[in-house]
Amino acid sequence: MATPTSLRRWTILHRWTSLFCTANLLLLCVTGLLLIFHPEIDAMLGTMPEIQHEGKTMLPPGQLVDAARESRPGWAPAVYSEDEDHPGRIFVTMLPPGVEDLAKSEAVILDGFTGQVADVKLDETFSMMVLNLHANLFAGFMGELYLALVGIAFFVALISGVVIYAPFMRNLMFGMIRRERGGRLLQLDLHNLVGISTVAWCCVVCLTGIILELGKPLLMIYQSHDLAAMTAPFKDRPAPGSIVPLDQAIQTAQKAWPEHRLQFAVFPGTQLTGRHHFTLFMAAETGLAKRVPKLTLVDASSGDLTVASDAPWYIQALFVSGPLHFGDYAGTPLRIIWALFTLLTIILCISGLYLFVAKLRGRRRDITLLQEATK
């Protein structure tokens, strides 16, 4: 049972962690709302080319990669991926000559049925600018670490709020709003009701957000530990003079994982795959396995299979966190639910801020009255 002293400590913890993350959380909620509906926003703004796929056949991935190469002479392909929401929209991430850092890459967008390169710079689209604001505040890796800290503070605020709420509601009916006892109590009841109603959703979105913000450190762990172990036999070999076509690497991966499709492929020469291998992630067509792709390493010089296994658990968590964070698991109905919870979180932040300001005003008023009484 919580004692008055422990409750006071939990209250202080809740107040200051909430204050630390409130402004950031409001920004994340607004940008998150836009990102939930980014396909509709992109369509409305016309930033992405429409793909007409009825009665057409997709071009081979290798041919699409060649088209991307022609659009960026001298650049090297780094990642090939398909847009799940828009069949036929292909992204080929290209690296400048001599560069291996994916942070310096540019995405080429293609029509997978015609091979036509879209005249769109992905980083300059409205959705991508909102995503960069949401993910790192335009501050790169340091912004991601800061927002991870904000996420941790928010999670602590949620847990401390539940601890405070339990004894507070012991003698009150759930959902009671005391309208007749002044604005501050009304806002307190509203804050408590919204907070306890959204706590499970907030915890899910908060924890997945933290995982996403720590994506780069997780990939560094993968590179130095798991990838290094899988490619250890190739460590002392010289880089291959030529590599097999992407189509051959995909065929090898599909033999290892029947009834799976390519989610994305990473070319040799990047941090995520080393100099000797393609890394291909193969996803099932339905179910949770669609969100947790299988890891495949294919020898870039021969096209032979090197590794076919489940991805490390923390990489699986990274894959699952993205769709879960933005409600991208069950189409538009789930995205609408995510949007409603986001609006409730905005109300939670505003009511909490109101309560803090009201408490400060009350203290100042009490100090003023005390000073006048002692004159």
JOWOTA-V34772 format. One record per residue. SS is DSSP state (2 for helix, 1 for strand, 0 for the rest). PHI is phi in whole degrees, 0 to 359 (* if undefined). PSI is psi in whole degrees, -180 to 180 (999 if undefined). Layout:
SS&PHI&PSI + SS&PHI&PSI
This chain:
0&*&135 + 0&288&136 + 0&268&162 + 2&303&-37 + 2&294&-46 + 2&294&-37 + 2&295&-37 + 2&296&-40 + 2&293&-43 + 2&297&-37 + 2&295&-44 + 2&298&-43 + 2&299&-43 + 2&296&-43 + 2&297&-49 + 2&280&-33 + 2&292&-37 + 2&295&-44 + 2&297&-39 + 2&298&-39 + 2&259&-4 + 2&299&-53 + 2&298&-44 + 2&298&-40 + 2&293&-38 + 2&298&-43 + 2&297&-44 + 2&294&-36 + 2&293&-44 + 2&295&-48 + 2&293&-34 + 2&296&-39 + 2&301&-43 + 2&295&-38 + 2&288&-30 + 2&301&-37 + 0&250&29 + 2&296&-32 + 2&298&-41 + 2&291&-38 + 2&294&-43 + 2&299&-41 + 2&294&-39 + 2&293&-40 + 2&278&-15 + 0&69&28 + 0&281&-25 + 0&250&138 + 0&291&142 + 0&283&139 + 0&251&119 + 0&264&112 + 0&243&-2 + 0&297&125 + 0&72&12 + 0&249&159 + 0&245&137 + 0&295&140 + 0&287&154 + 0&300&144 + 2&305&-39 + 2&300&-37 + 2&292&-37 + 2&291&-37 + 2&296&-40 + 2&298&-39 + 2&296&-38 + 2&294&-39 + 2&299&-42 + 2&296&-31 + 2&282&-18 + 0&228&76 + 0&303&132 + 0&87&-14 + 0&276&160 + 1&244&139 + 1&291&140 + 1&243&-44 + 1&220&137 + 1&243&129 + 1&211&160 + 1&244&144 + 0&280&113 + 0&295&-33 + 0&280&-19 + 0&227&92 + 0&305&131 + 0&97&-12 + 1&273&120 + 1&245&140 + 1&243&127 + 1&239&113 + 1&277&127 + 1&245&144 + 1&247&141 + 0&297&162 + 0&304&131 + 0&78&6 + 0&253&136 + 0&245&-10 + 0&282&117 + 2&295&-20 + 2&295&-20 + 2&258&17 + 0&272&167 + 1&230&143 + 1&265&131 + 1&258&128 + 1&257&129 + 1&232&155 + 1&275&114 + 0&293&-13 + 0&263&-25 + 0&243&-19 + 0&80&6 + 0&286&134 + 1&273&129 + 0&284&141 + 0&275&63 + 0&224&130 + 0&263&111 + 2&302&-39 + 2&292&-17 + 2&260&2 + 0&284&157 + 2&299&-45 + 2&297&-40 + 2&290&-36 + 2&294&-40 + 2&295&-41 + 2&297&-43 + 2&295&-38 + 2&295&-42 + 2&291&-37 + 2&272&-33 + 2&211&10 + 0&58&30 + 0&61&24 + 0&245&14 + 2&64&-143 + 2&297&-38 + 2&295&-36 + 2&296&-37 + 2&294&-43 + 2&295&-40 + 2&297&-45 + 2&290&-28 + 2&297&-40 + 2&296&-40 + 2&300&-43 + 2&298&-41 + 2&296&-43 + 2&298&-40 + 2&296&-41 + 2&296&-42 + 2&297&-40 + 2&297&-39 + 2&295&-48 + 2&295&-45 + 2&295&-34 + 2&297&-39 + 2&295&-41 + 2&298&-42 + 2&290&-37 + 2&293&-37 + 2&303&-56 + 2&289&-29 + 2&298&-39 + 0&267&7 + 0&299&-35 + 0&251&13 + 0&237&150 + 0&287&140 + 0&300&133 + 0&85&4 + 0&292&132 + 0&242&112 + 0&273&85 + 2&287&-27 + 2&276&-1 + 2&247&26 + 0&102&161 + 2&294&-35 + 2&292&-43 + 2&293&-36 + 2&299&-45 + 2&293&-35 + 2&296&-46 + 2&295&-40 + 2&296&-44 + 2&300&-45 + 2&294&-42 + 2&294&-47 + 2&294&-40 + 2&298&-48 + 2&288&-27 + 2&284&-26 + 2&252&2 + 2&299&-41 + 2&295&-46 + 2&298&-44 + 2&298&-39 + 2&296&-43 + 2&298&-51 + 2&293&-37 + 2&295&-49 + 2&293&-40 + 2&293&-35 + 2&296&-41 + 2&298&-44 + 2&300&-44 + 2&296&-40 + 2&294&-27 + 0&266&20 + 2&301&-43 + 2&295&-46 + 2&300&-37 + 2&296&-41 + 2&291&-32 + 2&294&-39 + 2&296&-43 + 2&299&-44 + 2&296&-45 + 2&278&-21 + 2&249&-72 + 2&290&-48 + 2&296&-41 + 2&298&-39 + 2&292&-40 + 2&290&-31 + 0&255&11 + 2&305&-41 + 2&298&-18 + 2&260&1 + 0&304&-44 + 0&266&4 + 0&278&146 + 0&291&154 + 0&299&140 + 0&298&141 + 0&291&-33 + 0&217&154 + 0&241&156 + 0&290&158 + 0&298&152 + 2&302&-37 + 2&302&-39 + 2&292&-40 + 2&297&-38 + 2&294&-41 + 2&299&-40 + 2&297&-43 + 2&293&-37 + 2&291&-30 + 2&292&-35 + 2&287&-32 + 0&231&78 + 0&300&151 + 0&65&20 + 1&243&154 + 1&241&159 + 1&290&127 + 1&269&-53 + 1&200&157 + 1&233&138 + 1&250&128 + 0&282&159 + 0&299&149 + 0&99&9 + 1&243&172 + 0&295&-25 + 0&271&-2 + 0&216&-15 + 1&81&-175 + 0&270&-12 + 0&247&-1 + 1&221&150 + 1&276&141 + 1&248&121 + 1&238&135 + 1&252&120 + 1&252&127 + 1&245&146 + 1&289&165 + 0&282&-30 + 0&221&172 + 0&75&-172 + 2&295&-30 + 2&299&-20 + 2&295&-28 + 0&262&-8 + 0&237&82 + 0&289&158 + 1&274&144 + 1&269&133 + 1&222&128 + 1&249&127 + 1&241&129 + 1&301&121 + 0&288&-23 + 0&272&-28 + 0&242&-21 + 0&82&8 + 0&278&155 + 1&283&130 + 1&256&-47 + 1&219&138 + 1&220&107 + 1&204&174 + 1&291&147 + 0&291&154 + 0&307&152 + 2&303&-37 + 2&286&-27 + 2&287&-38 + 2&299&-42 + 2&299&-37 + 2&295&-42 + 2&296&-42 + 2&289&-33 + 2&294&-37 + 2&301&-59 + 2&298&-36 + 2&290&-36 + 2&296&-39 + 0&258&9 + 0&68&32 + 0&260&52 + 0&245&-28 + 0&221&37 + 2&73&-159 + 2&298&-41 + 2&304&-44 + 2&291&-36 + 2&295&-36 + 2&294&-41 + 2&299&-44 + 2&299&-39 + 2&294&-41 + 2&296&-42 + 2&295&-35 + 2&295&-42 + 2&297&-40 + 2&296&-36 + 2&294&-36 + 2&298&-43 + 2&299&-40 + 2&300&-44 + 2&295&-46 + 2&294&-42 + 2&293&-37 + 2&295&-40 + 2&294&-40 + 2&300&-43 + 2&296&-39 + 2&294&-45 + 2&296&-42 + 2&297&-37 + 2&293&-42 + 2&298&-44 + 2&297&-40 + 2&297&-40 + 2&295&-43 + 2&297&-39 + 2&294&-40 + 2&294&-39 + 2&294&-42 + 2&299&-46 + 2&297&-38 + 2&293&-40 + 2&295&-39 + 2&292&-35 + 2&288&-24 + 0&266&-1 + 0&287&999
